[in-house]
Amino acid sequence: MRTMQAETIHPTGELSATAFVIISVIKLLVVFLVVLVTVAMLTLLERKISAWMQDRIGPNRVGPGGLAQPLADGAKNILKEESTPGQAHRVFFTLAPMLAIIPAMVTFGIIPFASPLPTPWGVVPMVIADVPIGILFLLAFSSLGVYGIVIAGWASSNKYALLGGLRAGAQMLSYEIALGMSLLSVFFLVGNVRLTEVVARQQEMGLWFALPLSISFLFFWISAFAETNRLPFDLPEAESELVTGYHTEYSSMKFSMFFIAEYAHMLTISMLMATLFLGGWDIPGWAGDNMVVRGAEVIGASPAVWKTILTLIMFGMKTFFFIIVFMLVRWTVPRFRYDQVMDLGWKLMLPTALAFVTVTAATILALDLAGIPYGFVFGFVLTVVNGIMLFGFLWLVDRGRTLIGGYQMEERRARARAIARFHKEEFDVGAG
């Protein structure tokens, strides 16, 4: 990997084995508690946003301004009587909510959320586990969440729940490919799957990857909606067709665990998009946070506690932006039909992603052969190329092909029926 522009090396000392274990446990506990509280408050935030958009008051009875509403909801779900269908497979019926929530909680561990923190015992990376397989680990574990949904649908012995589980599996397969393809271009630029290196490479370029890899950013964002089963991709639940889908037969805390998993997945995806495409904890226009930990050394700017706090705030703002967009889309865009969802994933996003990967790889190779160093100019050229491809995707490829309204679809079907009747009449006349 190319080194960062600032070659200053700051020896900070490596953590001892004891200090590493203690600090890792502290980080694990703090992040786990913060994530649980955040997920609980996200449910309140979405209810407040939906009330604001629909000109309602929203929850305001429990606590000041309704802030204690998530606590009341949790107590209600814990104390509520639980029912299990008589024909359900009890072992898998109980296991399914756990399989849905565990992957959502595990994936937080590899996302860097701030710049390195200097301590008397050595520098501490602000990530629970900076594993070398990074993004691959996250994709593998986040994909396991669909097993909980599929098993919940099958174990409920309910046809609506089963259909919801099957839809979740089909939807995951359809968009997991496009999501993985959208990350290939990130690998091309970074040369590594470690998330801390992704942040460092964006700092080195001077551009967040949302610009030079704008199509990857768009495809990843669309796939994220499908992966989290949120509107307009909530086909596995679809209350107008499947009652409530895969969790139709669930009640009490088991029912609540599916929603905790959904919001945890949304938080994970938001943090991941902020890391991959918006520079992670990078503060734009400032080189004071451009640093990366290499063993007992920090390369780049010098670490400081106040820098860690500032970058943590910046990372939280970027994550919060994506969460707000998730919620605004849910209460704005209507649900797609099932054929639209499948067409978008297989007929449009997959071939476009393949073409995009080819063009991006060719552009990077051409820039390397031309001797253009990795930096702002390198990223600017990629931004122009991606902008042209993004224009073609949005305004040329998809016009009248996939994302069309119900009236247009009925109009096309009526035209097809009229043509079929015309040919049938011609055949009857010729046969007579």
Summary of the structure (lengths in Angstrom):
residues: 432
radius of gyration: 24.6
end to end distance: 76.6
largest distance: 97.3
contacts: 1408
relative contact order: 0.13
helix: 67%
strand: 5%
